[in-house]
Amino acid sequence: MKRRDFIQQSTVATSLVALGGLSLSSFTTAPTTKKITILHTNDVHSHIDPFGPNEGDRANKGGVARRASLIDKFRIENPNTLLLDAGDIFQGTPYFNFYGGELEFKLMSKLKYDAATIGNHDFDNGVAGLYAQLPHAEFPFLISNYDFSNTVMDTHTKPYKVFIKDGIKIGVFGLGIELDGLVDPAMYKETKYLDPVESAQEMTRILKEQEHCDLIICLSHMGYQYNIEGKISDLKLAAITKDIDLIIGGHTHTFLAKPTLVKNLEDKTTLVNQVGCYGINLGKIDFYFDSNKNKAAEGVSIVV
């Protein structure tokens, strides 16, 4: 199927979801509706080139150049667009082995990513290796539950950032997976892992009450779902917190054709999305705001 036809069919197949149980009529008819587009990737793992013609169901898919053309297309359609990544930028091809992450960060900067969070494989050259590549990243790293105070990464990440698009305030914060047992301690040094639920509650309180954000997004590298009691996943986080409108996930390489809808603590809808791995897909979530800043959303995963 041609990429253009896939986009058209997939977009038609999605439906508008009211967030907070609101009526949809105002979003579909009112001329004052504002549209915010969120584009996102996760677990790209240093895949710069598209897959080759003999790569099975991945054949001729992916690649930074193709992703760039799609991103440019969507930005032309809607200048009020954010581009985000949910971590594991590093590791997976010889590009990382040779350049240590420099190429990945330079290309993401050229694609004008607005923010990213940190995945466990982003420590594969150690915390010092991650730090060494930061000058090549022209975008912030957002992580609220890693305390880097006693490492070289201290002050080089932010817990959250607020973006303003067409008068809509968008708060974005990051959450990372527990590194103990997953990453060699020699790689992450004295990085301290903080409880992700407590961190999320604090971030949403700040973004909602202090920053007065209209839309709150969590960049998560914690994983979509687990069958392990007590292990926090994106689905569990969405259900036991409030005020998160969208969780953009990573780590488990979960492909979702469209976002999962989860009822939060206040019985409002949180969207959870993840688009597989290796840059094969680009996530696209459109949020619509009426004149009172009530919101609805629709989303789709697009083959690159």
KEDRENMI-858619 format. One record per residue (C-alpha): residue number from 0; y, x, z. Coordinates in nm, 4 decimals, decimal comma, always signed. Example, Ala and Ser with C-alpha at 12.3 -4.5 7.8 and 13.67 -1.06 7.14 Angstrom:
<sites>
+-----+----------+----------+----------+
:   k :       yy :       xx :       zz :
+-----+----------+----------+----------+
:   0 :  -0,4500 :  +1,2300 :  +0,7800 :
:   1 :  -0,1060 :  +1,3670 :  +0,7140 :
+-----+----------+----------+----------+
</sites>
This chain:
<sites>
+-----+----------+----------+----------+
:   k :       yy :       xx :       zz :
+-----+----------+----------+----------+
:   0 :  +0,0000 :  +0,0000 :  +0,0000 :
:   1 :  +0,3449 :  +0,1340 :  -0,0856 :
:   2 :  +0,5576 :  +0,2202 :  +0,2177 :
:   3 :  +0,8330 :  -0,0218 :  +0,1109 :
:   4 :  +0,5852 :  -0,3103 :  +0,0843 :
:   5 :  +0,4355 :  -0,2193 :  +0,4234 :
:   6 :  +0,7772 :  -0,2272 :  +0,5872 :
:   7 :  +0,8613 :  -0,5639 :  +0,4324 :
:   8 :  +0,5276 :  -0,7245 :  +0,5270 :
:   9 :  +0,5217 :  -0,5787 :  +0,8782 :
:  10 :  +0,8769 :  -0,6874 :  +0,9528 :
:  11 :  +0,8051 :  -1,0413 :  +0,8394 :
:  12 :  +0,4944 :  -1,0483 :  +1,0591 :
:  13 :  +0,6885 :  -0,9721 :  +1,3780 :
:  14 :  +0,8457 :  -1,2488 :  +1,5810 :
:  15 :  +1,1603 :  -1,2578 :  +1,7880 :
:  16 :  +1,0856 :  -1,2345 :  +2,1597 :
:  17 :  +1,3333 :  -1,3673 :  +2,4127 :
:  18 :  +1,3761 :  -1,1373 :  +2,7117 :
:  19 :  +1,4090 :  -1,3294 :  +3,0360 :
:  20 :  +1,2899 :  -1,6622 :  +2,8976 :
:  21 :  +1,6087 :  -1,7351 :  +2,7023 :
:  22 :  +1,6402 :  -1,9630 :  +2,4011 :
:  23 :  +1,6079 :  -1,7919 :  +2,0627 :
:  24 :  +1,8390 :  -2,0246 :  +1,8698 :
:  25 :  +2,1608 :  -1,8359 :  +1,9405 :
:  26 :  +2,0153 :  -1,5061 :  +1,8207 :
:  27 :  +1,9004 :  -1,6382 :  +1,4854 :
:  28 :  +2,2104 :  -1,8348 :  +1,3915 :
:  29 :  +2,5202 :  -1,7011 :  +1,5670 :
:  30 :  +2,7453 :  -1,4791 :  +1,3519 :
:  31 :  +2,8517 :  -1,2888 :  +1,6669 :
:  32 :  +2,5024 :  -1,1484 :  +1,7268 :
:  33 :  +2,4931 :  -0,7701 :  +1,7718 :
:  34 :  +2,1897 :  -0,5703 :  +1,6670 :
:  35 :  +2,0741 :  -0,2446 :  +1,8271 :
:  36 :  +1,7885 :  -0,0555 :  +1,6603 :
:  37 :  +1,5628 :  +0,1793 :  +1,8565 :
:  38 :  +1,3540 :  +0,4237 :  +1,6507 :
:  39 :  +1,0950 :  +0,6304 :  +1,8328 :
:  40 :  +0,8115 :  +0,8829 :  +1,8117 :
:  41 :  +0,5623 :  +1,0322 :  +2,0580 :
:  42 :  +0,3001 :  +1,3066 :  +2,0655 :
:  43 :  +0,4088 :  +1,4617 :  +1,7365 :
:  44 :  +0,2364 :  +1,7870 :  +1,8458 :
:  45 :  +0,4116 :  +2,0262 :  +1,6076 :
:  46 :  +0,3037 :  +1,8382 :  +1,2938 :
:  47 :  +0,5780 :  +1,9413 :  +1,0544 :
:  48 :  +0,3972 :  +1,8824 :  +0,7243 :
:  49 :  +0,2241 :  +1,5649 :  +0,6053 :
:  50 :  -0,1526 :  +1,5507 :  +0,6240 :
:  51 :  -0,3366 :  +1,6652 :  +0,3139 :
:  52 :  -0,5088 :  +1,4418 :  +0,0571 :
:  53 :  -0,8547 :  +1,4983 :  +0,2101 :
:  54 :  -0,7660 :  +1,4004 :  +0,5684 :
:  55 :  -0,9390 :  +1,0611 :  +0,5739 :
:  56 :  -0,7262 :  +0,7760 :  +0,7042 :
:  57 :  -0,4416 :  +1,0234 :  +0,7712 :
:  58 :  -0,4315 :  +1,1440 :  +0,4101 :
:  59 :  -0,0796 :  +1,1951 :  +0,2726 :
:  60 :  +0,0809 :  +1,0476 :  +0,5836 :
:  61 :  +0,3357 :  +1,1872 :  +0,8253 :
:  62 :  +0,5628 :  +1,4876 :  +0,7887 :
:  63 :  +0,9192 :  +1,5494 :  +0,9021 :
:  64 :  +1,0687 :  +1,5037 :  +0,5531 :
:  65 :  +0,9231 :  +1,1537 :  +0,5151 :
:  66 :  +1,0275 :  +1,0608 :  +0,8663 :
:  67 :  +1,3806 :  +1,1799 :  +0,7858 :
:  68 :  +1,4025 :  +0,9525 :  +0,4807 :
:  69 :  +1,2936 :  +0,6500 :  +0,6846 :
:  70 :  +1,5374 :  +0,7302 :  +0,9645 :
:  71 :  +1,8227 :  +0,7684 :  +0,7166 :
:  72 :  +1,7320 :  +0,4328 :  +0,5615 :
:  73 :  +1,7391 :  +0,2518 :  +0,8940 :
:  74 :  +2,0632 :  +0,4191 :  +1,0037 :
:  75 :  +2,2308 :  +0,3056 :  +0,6824 :
:  76 :  +2,1060 :  -0,0485 :  +0,7456 :
:  77 :  +2,2274 :  -0,0395 :  +1,1053 :
:  78 :  +2,4585 :  +0,2395 :  +1,2285 :
:  79 :  +2,3960 :  +0,1160 :  +1,5850 :
:  80 :  +2,0670 :  +0,3043 :  +1,6072 :
:  81 :  +1,9113 :  +0,5370 :  +1,8654 :
:  82 :  +1,6308 :  +0,7834 :  +1,7867 :
:  83 :  +1,4102 :  +0,8780 :  +2,0841 :
:  84 :  +1,0929 :  +1,0781 :  +2,1545 :
:  85 :  +0,8429 :  +1,0333 :  +2,4389 :
:  86 :  +0,7155 :  +1,3904 :  +2,4706 :
:  87 :  +0,4393 :  +1,6317 :  +2,3663 :
:  88 :  +0,6615 :  +1,7754 :  +2,0982 :
:  89 :  +0,4749 :  +2,1082 :  +2,1237 :
:  90 :  +0,1215 :  +2,2285 :  +2,0446 :
:  91 :  -0,1178 :  +2,1345 :  +1,7681 :
:  92 :  -0,0404 :  +2,3427 :  +1,4580 :
:  93 :  +0,0255 :  +2,7104 :  +1,3768 :
:  94 :  +0,3982 :  +2,6331 :  +1,3664 :
:  95 :  +0,3965 :  +2,6184 :  +1,7450 :
:  96 :  +0,1754 :  +2,9251 :  +1,7813 :
:  97 :  +0,4120 :  +3,1275 :  +1,5619 :
:  98 :  +0,7575 :  +2,9897 :  +1,6509 :
:  99 :  +0,6976 :  +2,8694 :  +2,0085 :
: 100 :  +0,8767 :  +2,5377 :  +1,9591 :
: 101 :  +1,1905 :  +2,6654 :  +1,7872 :
: 102 :  +1,1136 :  +2,4937 :  +1,4580 :
: 103 :  +1,0281 :  +2,1621 :  +1,6251 :
: 104 :  +1,3569 :  +2,1499 :  +1,8160 :
: 105 :  +1,5624 :  +2,2598 :  +1,5160 :
: 106 :  +1,4119 :  +1,9891 :  +1,2950 :
: 107 :  +1,4548 :  +1,7200 :  +1,5607 :
: 108 :  +1,8178 :  +1,8267 :  +1,5873 :
: 109 :  +1,8600 :  +1,7926 :  +1,2121 :
: 110 :  +1,7083 :  +1,4440 :  +1,2354 :
: 111 :  +1,9697 :  +1,3789 :  +1,5073 :
: 112 :  +1,7419 :  +1,2685 :  +1,7856 :
: 113 :  +1,9488 :  +1,1165 :  +2,0634 :
: 114 :  +1,7144 :  +1,2080 :  +2,3516 :
: 115 :  +1,3566 :  +1,3023 :  +2,4425 :
: 116 :  +1,1423 :  +1,3293 :  +2,7514 :
: 117 :  +0,8952 :  +1,6032 :  +2,8448 :
: 118 :  +0,5183 :  +1,5854 :  +2,7942 :
: 119 :  +0,2478 :  +1,7975 :  +2,9550 :
: 120 :  +0,1933 :  +2,0013 :  +2,6372 :
: 121 :  +0,5593 :  +2,0965 :  +2,6347 :
: 122 :  +0,4604 :  +2,3369 :  +2,9145 :
: 123 :  +0,2001 :  +2,5133 :  +2,6985 :
: 124 :  +0,4148 :  +2,8272 :  +2,6774 :
: 125 :  +0,5121 :  +2,7865 :  +3,0405 :
: 126 :  +0,8274 :  +2,6503 :  +3,1923 :
: 127 :  +1,0025 :  +2,9673 :  +3,0764 :
: 128 :  +0,8807 :  +2,9072 :  +2,7206 :
: 129 :  +1,0261 :  +2,5561 :  +2,7245 :
: 130 :  +1,3530 :  +2,6873 :  +2,8650 :
: 131 :  +1,3730 :  +2,9570 :  +2,5975 :
: 132 :  +1,3723 :  +2,6958 :  +2,3200 :
: 133 :  +1,6416 :  +2,4689 :  +2,4693 :
: 134 :  +1,9284 :  +2,6328 :  +2,2733 :
: 135 :  +1,7641 :  +2,4955 :  +1,9570 :
: 136 :  +1,7674 :  +2,1353 :  +2,0855 :
: 137 :  +2,0923 :  +1,9533 :  +2,0144 :
: 138 :  +1,9826 :  +1,6547 :  +2,2223 :
: 139 :  +1,9223 :  +1,6036 :  +2,5955 :
: 140 :  +1,5885 :  +1,5999 :  +2,7748 :
: 141 :  +1,5655 :  +1,3071 :  +3,0156 :
: 142 :  +1,3215 :  +1,3261 :  +3,3071 :
: 143 :  +1,3737 :  +1,1622 :  +3,6452 :
: 144 :  +1,0494 :  +1,2467 :  +3,8269 :
: 145 :  +1,0243 :  +1,6222 :  +3,7700 :
: 146 :  +1,2228 :  +1,8310 :  +4,0168 :
: 147 :  +1,3026 :  +2,1614 :  +3,8442 :
: 148 :  +1,5234 :  +2,2930 :  +4,1279 :
: 149 :  +1,3183 :  +2,6095 :  +4,1837 :
: 150 :  +1,2602 :  +2,6888 :  +3,8163 :
: 151 :  +1,4605 :  +2,8181 :  +3,5206 :
: 152 :  +1,4843 :  +2,4578 :  +3,3969 :
: 153 :  +1,7117 :  +2,3650 :  +3,6889 :
: 154 :  +2,0206 :  +2,1729 :  +3,5637 :
: 155 :  +1,8885 :  +2,1756 :  +3,2059 :
: 156 :  +1,7536 :  +1,8201 :  +3,2097 :
: 157 :  +1,9099 :  +1,4881 :  +3,3070 :
: 158 :  +1,7481 :  +1,1931 :  +3,4840 :
: 159 :  +1,9154 :  +0,9470 :  +3,2478 :
: 160 :  +2,1854 :  +0,9035 :  +2,9879 :
: 161 :  +2,4006 :  +0,6072 :  +2,8876 :
: 162 :  +2,4755 :  +0,5414 :  +2,5206 :
: 163 :  +2,7265 :  +0,2882 :  +2,3894 :
: 164 :  +2,6634 :  +0,1223 :  +2,0537 :
: 165 :  +2,8905 :  -0,1570 :  +1,9296 :
: 166 :  +3,0037 :  -0,2264 :  +2,2850 :
: 167 :  +2,6455 :  -0,2474 :  +2,4168 :
: 168 :  +2,5646 :  -0,0075 :  +2,7018 :
: 169 :  +2,2141 :  +0,1383 :  +2,6706 :
: 170 :  +2,0653 :  +0,3299 :  +2,9613 :
: 171 :  +1,7737 :  +0,5623 :  +2,8880 :
: 172 :  +1,5697 :  +0,7473 :  +3,1507 :
: 173 :  +1,2532 :  +0,9567 :  +3,1392 :
: 174 :  +0,9244 :  +0,9716 :  +3,3310 :
: 175 :  +0,6549 :  +1,2384 :  +3,3067 :
: 176 :  +0,2872 :  +1,2457 :  +3,3937 :
: 177 :  +0,1545 :  +1,4294 :  +3,6992 :
: 178 :  +0,0959 :  +1,7906 :  +3,5960 :
: 179 :  -0,1467 :  +1,8866 :  +3,8731 :
: 180 :  -0,4980 :  +1,8895 :  +3,7314 :
: 181 :  -0,3664 :  +1,8589 :  +3,3763 :
: 182 :  -0,1601 :  +2,1756 :  +3,3322 :
: 183 :  -0,2263 :  +2,5231 :  +3,4723 :
: 184 :  +0,0059 :  +2,5648 :  +3,7735 :
: 185 :  +0,1065 :  +2,9034 :  +3,6370 :
: 186 :  +0,2663 :  +2,7165 :  +3,3467 :
: 187 :  +0,4813 :  +2,4706 :  +3,5384 :
: 188 :  +0,5528 :  +2,7027 :  +3,8340 :
: 189 :  +0,7382 :  +2,5231 :  +4,1151 :
: 190 :  +0,8107 :  +2,2036 :  +3,9231 :
: 191 :  +0,7725 :  +1,9173 :  +4,1707 :
: 192 :  +0,6276 :  +1,5840 :  +4,0647 :
: 193 :  +0,8027 :  +1,2781 :  +4,2109 :
: 194 :  +0,6571 :  +0,9290 :  +4,2371 :
: 195 :  +0,7197 :  +0,7604 :  +3,8991 :
: 196 :  +0,7506 :  +0,4071 :  +4,0387 :
: 197 :  +1,0080 :  +0,5106 :  +4,2984 :
: 198 :  +1,1914 :  +0,7109 :  +4,0326 :
: 199 :  +1,1903 :  +0,4150 :  +3,7937 :
: 200 :  +1,3217 :  +0,1801 :  +4,0610 :
: 201 :  +1,6027 :  +0,4222 :  +4,1430 :
: 202 :  +1,6910 :  +0,4747 :  +3,7772 :
: 203 :  +1,6996 :  +0,1018 :  +3,6987 :
: 204 :  +1,9118 :  +0,0371 :  +4,0087 :
: 205 :  +2,1648 :  +0,2994 :  +3,8974 :
: 206 :  +2,1651 :  +0,1886 :  +3,5343 :
: 207 :  +2,1914 :  -0,1816 :  +3,6197 :
: 208 :  +2,4209 :  -0,1834 :  +3,9221 :
: 209 :  +2,6319 :  +0,1295 :  +3,8819 :
: 210 :  +2,6383 :  +0,1916 :  +3,5074 :
: 211 :  +2,6260 :  -0,1820 :  +3,4188 :
: 212 :  +2,3887 :  -0,1271 :  +3,1263 :
: 213 :  +2,3008 :  -0,4163 :  +2,8970 :
: 214 :  +1,9737 :  -0,2573 :  +2,7843 :
: 215 :  +1,7456 :  -0,0241 :  +2,9833 :
: 216 :  +1,4831 :  +0,1944 :  +2,8169 :
: 217 :  +1,2200 :  +0,4140 :  +2,9813 :
: 218 :  +1,0883 :  +0,7147 :  +2,7879 :
: 219 :  +0,7449 :  +0,7586 :  +2,9431 :
: 220 :  +0,4786 :  +1,0237 :  +2,9000 :
: 221 :  +0,2460 :  +0,8638 :  +3,1539 :
: 222 :  +0,0024 :  +0,6896 :  +2,9195 :
: 223 :  -0,0471 :  +0,3320 :  +2,8015 :
: 224 :  -0,3393 :  +0,2136 :  +3,0184 :
: 225 :  -0,6136 :  +0,3504 :  +3,2466 :
: 226 :  -0,9283 :  +0,2146 :  +3,4090 :
: 227 :  -0,8573 :  +0,4257 :  +3,7160 :
: 228 :  -0,7403 :  +0,2427 :  +4,0260 :
: 229 :  -0,4025 :  +0,3606 :  +4,1457 :
: 230 :  -0,3176 :  +0,5614 :  +3,8321 :
: 231 :  +0,0216 :  +0,4561 :  +3,7006 :
: 232 :  +0,0343 :  +0,3657 :  +3,3327 :
: 233 :  +0,3056 :  +0,2099 :  +3,1202 :
: 234 :  +0,1479 :  -0,1346 :  +3,1515 :
: 235 :  +0,1267 :  -0,1067 :  +3,5296 :
: 236 :  +0,4810 :  +0,0306 :  +3,5576 :
: 237 :  +0,6144 :  -0,2606 :  +3,3540 :
: 238 :  +0,4402 :  -0,5138 :  +3,5800 :
: 239 :  +0,5492 :  -0,3725 :  +3,9170 :
: 240 :  +0,9152 :  -0,2971 :  +3,8421 :
: 241 :  +1,2155 :  -0,4904 :  +3,7160 :
: 242 :  +1,5082 :  -0,4463 :  +3,4769 :
: 243 :  +1,3240 :  -0,2246 :  +3,2248 :
: 244 :  +1,3583 :  -0,3875 :  +2,8833 :
: 245 :  +1,1521 :  -0,1366 :  +2,6853 :
: 246 :  +0,9014 :  +0,1360 :  +2,7742 :
: 247 :  +0,8481 :  +0,3851 :  +2,4924 :
: 248 :  +0,5204 :  +0,5552 :  +2,5767 :
: 249 :  +0,3219 :  +0,8651 :  +2,4997 :
: 250 :  +0,0321 :  +1,0840 :  +2,6166 :
: 251 :  -0,2647 :  +0,8557 :  +2,5373 :
: 252 :  -0,1991 :  +0,8565 :  +2,1602 :
: 253 :  -0,2229 :  +0,4772 :  +2,1628 :
: 254 :  -0,1348 :  +0,3070 :  +1,8367 :
: 255 :  +0,0279 :  -0,0346 :  +1,8675 :
: 256 :  +0,1150 :  -0,2276 :  +1,5538 :
: 257 :  +0,3770 :  -0,4092 :  +1,7598 :
: 258 :  +0,4884 :  -0,3899 :  +2,1243 :
: 259 :  +0,2829 :  -0,5276 :  +2,4111 :
: 260 :  +0,4646 :  -0,7911 :  +2,6177 :
: 261 :  +0,4360 :  -0,7580 :  +2,9973 :
: 262 :  +0,5799 :  -0,9862 :  +3,2646 :
: 263 :  +0,7659 :  -0,7839 :  +3,5278 :
: 264 :  +0,8322 :  -0,8525 :  +3,8968 :
: 265 :  +1,0924 :  -1,1148 :  +3,8075 :
: 266 :  +0,8707 :  -1,2818 :  +3,5456 :
: 267 :  +1,0871 :  -1,1421 :  +3,2665 :
: 268 :  +0,9486 :  -0,9710 :  +2,9591 :
: 269 :  +0,9221 :  -0,5938 :  +2,9291 :
: 270 :  +0,8208 :  -0,4478 :  +2,5929 :
: 271 :  +0,5759 :  -0,1552 :  +2,5948 :
: 272 :  +0,5291 :  +0,0406 :  +2,2742 :
: 273 :  +0,3557 :  +0,3570 :  +2,1548 :
: 274 :  +0,2938 :  +0,4703 :  +1,7973 :
: 275 :  -0,0153 :  +0,6889 :  +1,8031 :
: 276 :  +0,0398 :  +1,0597 :  +1,7395 :
: 277 :  +0,1191 :  +1,3440 :  +1,4966 :
: 278 :  +0,4247 :  +1,1758 :  +1,3428 :
: 279 :  +0,2131 :  +0,9402 :  +1,1333 :
: 280 :  +0,4090 :  +0,6349 :  +1,2496 :
: 281 :  +0,7664 :  +0,5573 :  +1,3431 :
: 282 :  +0,8341 :  +0,2862 :  +1,5996 :
: 283 :  +1,1183 :  +0,0438 :  +1,5326 :
: 284 :  +1,2447 :  -0,2074 :  +1,7890 :
: 285 :  +1,5446 :  -0,4298 :  +1,7130 :
: 286 :  +1,7377 :  -0,5842 :  +2,0015 :
: 287 :  +1,9735 :  -0,8752 :  +1,9398 :
: 288 :  +2,2597 :  -0,9644 :  +2,1739 :
: 289 :  +2,4565 :  -1,2883 :  +2,1678 :
: 290 :  +2,8210 :  -1,3190 :  +2,2751 :
: 291 :  +2,7118 :  -1,3368 :  +2,6412 :
: 292 :  +2,4912 :  -1,0282 :  +2,6005 :
: 293 :  +2,1716 :  -1,2284 :  +2,6388 :
: 294 :  +1,9059 :  -1,0448 :  +2,4405 :
: 295 :  +1,5944 :  -1,0844 :  +2,2314 :
: 296 :  +1,3805 :  -0,8294 :  +2,0482 :
: 297 :  +1,1296 :  -0,7708 :  +1,7702 :
: 298 :  +0,9298 :  -0,4581 :  +1,6925 :
: 299 :  +0,6972 :  -0,2945 :  +1,4412 :
: 300 :  +0,5188 :  +0,0354 :  +1,3783 :
: 301 :  +0,5867 :  +0,1843 :  +1,0349 :
: 302 :  +0,3647 :  +0,4300 :  +0,8468 :
: 303 :  +0,5584 :  +0,7460 :  +0,7616 :
+-----+----------+----------+----------+
</sites>
